[in-house]
Amino acid sequence: GENVEQHPSTLSVQEGDSAVIKCTYSDSASNYFPWYKQELGKGPQLIIDIRSNVGEKKDQRIAVTLNKTAKHFSLHITETQPEDSAVYFCAASSGNTPLVFGKGTRLSVIA
Amino acid sequence: NAGVTQTPKFQVLKTGQSMTLQCAQDMNHNSMYWYRQDPGMGLRLIYYSASEGTTDKGEVPNGYNVSRLNKREFSLRLESAAPSQTSVYFCASSELAGGFPQETQYFGPGTRLLVL
């Protein structure tokens, strides 16, 4: 089955700097890659997703890139702000199997 | 709209006790899911319901049962709780029915369960 590896497990950045979180997946049939943000004490919330027919997608300060050949995808957050501090999860799905989540990255933005 | 609601927010059980975690959504979604979240393990799917009247096992179903009571409600039951079931449980829903729709899943606030 699908296996999703996520790195790093923790990340600290200065406010205003960029943050990058990377994920790799094992199933070449996977074609949907969402990213979820989980704030303390809350459930995860979708922030951006990408499908395999697209190499990059941007939404304001957030972007996701996908390399199908290498089977990896990354989340980029620019101009980080304290409210970006949270746990971020990547996930992958082929449409024939449930979403498989990475183990999460705890991002701390230091003011 | 309340979105996805879960009750209770927190529960302490003794080993061997049973309980039911409740989940309801008011978005008229067809698919519903139960996940557990453990430190360093991410989110793992316990059971899901691809439409009203259907349920299927996910990655970690042992020790759990589910009921899709109607389109709105999806409950998770622990028949005989074990310390290994100490976790945070999240219910989620998504709009489309059938299989594993590749669309936004909306999560509830979670239930923290401690089994002593």
Interface residues (C-beta under 8 A of the other chain):
Chain A: Q6 S9 N31 Y32 P34 Y36 G41 K42 G43 P44 Q45 L46 D49 R51 F89 S93 G95 N96 T97 P98 L99 F101 G102 K103 G104
Chain B: V4 Y33 G40 M41 G42 L43 R44 L45 Y48 G58 E59 F90 A92 G99 F100 Q102 T104 Q105 F107 G108 P109 G110
